[in-house]
Amino acid sequence: MILHEGYNYARKFFNASNAATYDSVVCFATLGRDKMWKTQIAKIVDEGEFIPTTILELAAGTGILSSMLDQMSDKTTVHSLDLTLDYLKKAREKHPTLSLINSTAELLPFRAETFDSIVSSYLAKYIDIETVVQESWRVLKHDGVIVFHDFTFPKNPMIEKFWKFHFLLLRLSGKLLKEWAPTFERLDKLISKTNPWPGDTIRYLRKTGFVKPFCKCHTLGTSAIVSARKP
């Protein structure tokens, strides 16, 4: 399998040197909005008629979202998949009950129709969306929900100015947080380059067979959540 070019970005951005500080940095870099976005993802998963018992998080990182989903019910089992082993080790330290898988979202090591829900946060810009949608369709049960969340480039010119200034500050902060310098240096460029991801995701969801695709923008157009259901 030929991996998407985002694979190389992910390898450079997230590694053993910054796994320990990820939780605090993601809060700092998103001005505290990360928790709100993840709360919205959890609400979408919990909106169905039945509480999902098996949830897969793609690009789970240190398990921030997985731990939130794990608290939904005593019957819920969350499987956390991530490319970076050191991030999964940190997730294990914080959340011993999570099921951890070191793999790529573009080739899921699971049987067909395994999960009730599949979620991801900050993944879309690193992957071939069509491949991940197809793989998710394969391992998702019927009537299961899928949710993608990631950054978006703001359309409002005034918000765009603040957005660019924010990333300028992040690049400057990279001089102190040296383990994050490569991420802060190139993240805004990657977000701009992959900005069509919500529309592309909805198109591939429909093409694959998912129904009721829905996109909602958050935080003045700097973030988006796309969801759909497998009939």
KETIZA-988889 format. One line per field, with one value per residue (C-alpha): residue in one letter; residue number from 1; x, y, z. Coordinates in pm, 1 decimal. Each point is the difference from the previous one (the first is absolute). Example, Ala and Ser with C-alpha at 12.3 -4.5 7.8 and 13.67 -1.06 7.14 Angstrom:
BEGIN
r A	S
k 1	2
X 1230.0	137.0
Y -450.0	344.0
Z 780.0	-66.0
This chain:
BEGIN
r M	I	L	H	E	G	Y	N	Y	A	R	K	F	F	N	A	S	N	A	A	T	Y	D	S	V	V	C	F	A	T	L	G	R	D	K	M	W	K	T	Q	I	A	K	I	V	D	E	G	E	F	I	P	T	T	I	L	E	L	A	A	G	T	G	I	L	S	S	M	L	D	Q	M	S	D	K	T	T	V	H	S	L	D	L	T	L	D	Y	L	K	K	A	R	E	K	H	P	T	L	S	L	I	N	S	T	A	E	L	L	P	F	R	A	E	T	F	D	S	I	V	S	S	Y	L	A	K	Y	I	D	I	E	T	V	V	Q	E	S	W	R	V	L	K	H	D	G	V	I	V	F	H	D	F	T	F	P	K	N	P	M	I	E	K	F	W	K	F	H	F	L	L	L	R	L	S	G	K	L	L	K	E	W	A	P	T	F	E	R	L	D	K	L	I	S	K	T	N	P	W	P	G	D	T	I	R	Y	L	R	K	T	G	F	V	K	P	F	C	K	C	H	T	L	G	T	S	A	I	V	S	A	R	K	P
k 1	2	3	4	5	6	7	8	9	10	11	12	13	14	15	16	17	18	19	20	21	22	23	24	25	26	27	28	29	30	31	32	33	34	35	36	37	38	39	40	41	42	43	44	45	46	47	48	49	50	51	52	53	54	55	56	57	58	59	60	61	62	63	64	65	66	67	68	69	70	71	72	73	74	75	76	77	78	79	80	81	82	83	84	85	86	87	88	89	90	91	92	93	94	95	96	97	98	99	100	101	102	103	104	105	106	107	108	109	110	111	112	113	114	115	116	117	118	119	120	121	122	123	124	125	126	127	128	129	130	131	132	133	134	135	136	137	138	139	140	141	142	143	144	145	146	147	148	149	150	151	152	153	154	155	156	157	158	159	160	161	162	163	164	165	166	167	168	169	170	171	172	173	174	175	176	177	178	179	180	181	182	183	184	185	186	187	188	189	190	191	192	193	194	195	196	197	198	199	200	201	202	203	204	205	206	207	208	209	210	211	212	213	214	215	216	217	218	219	220	221	222	223	224	225	226	227	228	229	230	231
X 0.0	126.4	-53.2	-126.1	263.9	-159.0	155.8	339.3	-141.1	-149.9	331.2	183.0	-264.3	-63.0	284.4	170.3	137.3	-339.8	-235.2	33.8	-108.5	-274.7	-299.9	109.6	119.1	-322.4	-194.4	237.0	8.2	-380.7	-57.9	-186.5	-245.3	126.4	-215.3	-310.6	52.7	50.6	-309.4	-198.8	137.3	-104.1	-351.7	-39.8	104.4	-245.3	-297.1	-105.0	-283.2	248.1	319.0	294.3	187.0	300.8	162.3	311.3	196.5	238.1	309.6	-77.8	329.7	25.7	-363.0	-169.5	-314.5	14.4	-13.0	-308.5	-173.7	102.4	-206.1	-322.7	-99.9	139.0	-84.0	202.1	340.6	222.0	275.1	263.0	207.2	299.8	304.1	242.8	84.8	129.8	-336.0	-175.3	240.8	-103.1	-366.3	65.6	149.6	-305.3	-277.7	89.2	-339.7	29.3	69.9	299.9	97.2	314.9	-100.8	-104.0	-357.6	36.1	39.4	-211.8	94.3	-357.3	-269.7	-299.6	-282.5	188.4	-88.8	-315.4	174.3	321.1	135.6	308.3	135.9	277.6	38.1	-156.6	291.3	246.2	-187.6	-146.3	-360.8	-153.0	213.5	-83.6	-371.4	1.3	189.2	-235.6	-300.4	148.4	54.6	-309.4	-321.2	-329.1	-166.4	342.7	113.9	326.1	141.1	293.9	133.1	287.3	115.5	-127.5	126.4	-238.7	-195.9	-61.8	284.1	7.4	13.0	270.8	219.8	-36.5	58.4	328.8	108.9	-75.6	225.4	270.3	-11.1	14.9	311.2	159.0	-93.1	183.3	323.8	-77.5	-185.9	265.5	-154.4	-303.3	187.1	-37.9	-375.8	-61.3	217.1	-205.1	-342.3	-173.3	129.0	-133.8	-339.8	-20.8	101.1	-255.8	-279.7	-251.2	-4.1	-361.0	-146.7	223.5	-97.2	-372.7	41.8	184.2	-243.3	-288.6	191.9	76.4	-361.2	-20.0	-320.9	-92.7	346.6	15.1	263.8	4.4	264.4	125.9	198.7	-56.6	75.7	336.3	-122.1	-258.7	-171.7	-137.1	-222.5	-203.1	-166.8	37.7	-351.0
Y 0.0	347.7	224.8	355.4	275.9	106.9	-310.5	172.0	316.3	-202.2	-178.0	334.1	181.7	-268.4	-202.4	-119.4	347.4	168.2	-277.2	99.2	361.1	-59.7	41.2	339.5	122.4	-90.9	195.1	295.3	-10.2	-11.0	261.6	-260.8	-88.0	-355.8	-125.9	167.4	-153.4	-345.0	41.6	67.1	-320.8	-198.3	146.3	-111.7	-353.5	-0.3	131.0	-340.4	-216.6	-240.8	66.9	-120.5	-288.2	-1.4	325.7	45.8	324.0	61.8	210.7	-30.3	152.6	4.8	-104.9	330.3	-71.5	-375.2	57.3	220.8	-265.3	-272.4	172.2	-17.1	-335.6	-294.3	-210.0	215.1	-120.5	254.1	-109.4	270.2	-18.7	221.1	10.4	110.6	-265.5	249.4	175.6	-328.6	-65.8	333.0	-93.5	-325.8	188.6	224.4	-242.0	-364.9	-133.0	111.6	-253.5	136.5	-74.7	124.8	29.3	235.0	109.9	-89.5	-371.6	-102.9	-334.7	-101.0	-231.4	132.4	152.1	15.3	346.1	193.0	336.3	135.4	342.0	208.4	340.3	180.3	-290.4	114.5	215.9	-289.7	-270.1	-104.5	67.7	-240.0	-292.6	63.0	39.2	-332.4	-174.8	151.3	-125.5	-349.8	-17.4	198.9	-181.4	82.7	305.3	102.2	362.5	147.8	338.9	199.3	318.1	225.1	356.9	213.8	320.2	287.9	164.7	328.5	246.5	145.5	-343.0	-97.8	283.4	-118.3	-359.1	91.0	205.7	-295.5	-228.2	265.8	-13.2	-379.0	12.8	237.6	-228.8	-276.4	172.9	-95.3	-323.8	-132.8	-346.9	170.3	235.4	-221.7	-29.2	369.6	91.5	-194.6	-71.6	311.3	-76.5	-354.7	123.1	245.1	-268.0	-252.6	249.8	-171.2	-308.5	46.7	12.2	-282.4	-211.0	48.3	-87.6	-323.4	-87.7	21.7	-184.8	-285.7	-31.5	198.9	195.2	328.1	157.6	320.8	268.4	260.1	270.5	107.2	284.6	261.2	-240.4	-123.4	-354.3	-236.7	-324.9	-231.6	-292.7	-266.3	-336.0	-339.8	-124.3
Z 0.0	-91.3	300.3	-29.8	21.5	327.1	155.2	-15.9	157.6	283.5	61.3	23.5	203.7	263.4	146.3	316.2	79.4	34.8	114.5	365.9	-59.7	-258.8	232.3	130.5	-340.5	-184.1	262.5	-36.2	-381.2	-32.8	271.8	201.9	-279.2	-38.1	287.7	-142.0	-344.2	144.8	216.1	-317.1	-156.0	307.1	-18.2	-361.3	92.7	291.5	-202.8	-132.9	130.2	158.9	195.9	-214.5	160.7	-233.9	-109.1	-211.5	18.1	-288.9	74.5	369.5	111.8	378.4	40.7	86.0	-204.3	63.2	375.4	-40.8	-208.7	245.2	269.0	-200.6	142.9	194.7	-305.6	-240.2	-121.7	-176.3	-237.3	-51.2	-317.9	-70.7	-223.4	273.8	256.6	255.2	1.8	68.0	287.1	149.6	-51.0	186.9	294.4	28.8	-96.7	74.6	-112.3	-362.6	-273.7	-193.1	-360.6	-175.7	-366.4	-279.7	-63.8	-368.1	73.0	298.3	160.9	82.7	-130.5	-190.1	204.8	328.8	135.2	87.9	-46.5	-153.6	92.2	-70.9	96.8	-190.5	-243.9	-328.1	-115.6	25.4	-192.5	-330.4	95.3	-251.7	121.2	366.4	-75.6	-184.4	279.9	256.5	-196.2	6.7	377.0	104.0	87.6	-169.0	155.9	129.5	8.5	-126.3	105.7	-137.2	161.7	-103.6	-47.0	-286.8	-156.8	91.1	-282.2	179.7	-86.7	351.4	165.1	-249.3	127.3	359.5	-114.2	-170.0	301.5	227.0	-205.0	2.0	380.1	-12.0	-218.1	247.9	288.1	-185.6	97.4	360.9	-66.5	-231.3	-27.6	-158.1	-232.8	-314.5	63.2	59.9	-299.2	-255.7	149.6	-138.2	-349.9	21.4	122.3	-291.0	-248.5	122.8	67.7	-236.7	224.2	130.6	-350.1	-121.5	300.6	-57.6	-368.0	77.7	279.1	-245.4	-269.3	240.4	115.3	322.7	57.9	167.0	-31.9	199.6	50.8	275.4	30.3	340.9	155.1	-272.5	-283.6	128.6	65.0	-145.8	95.4	-268.5	88.2	-182.3	58.4	-162.3	-89.4
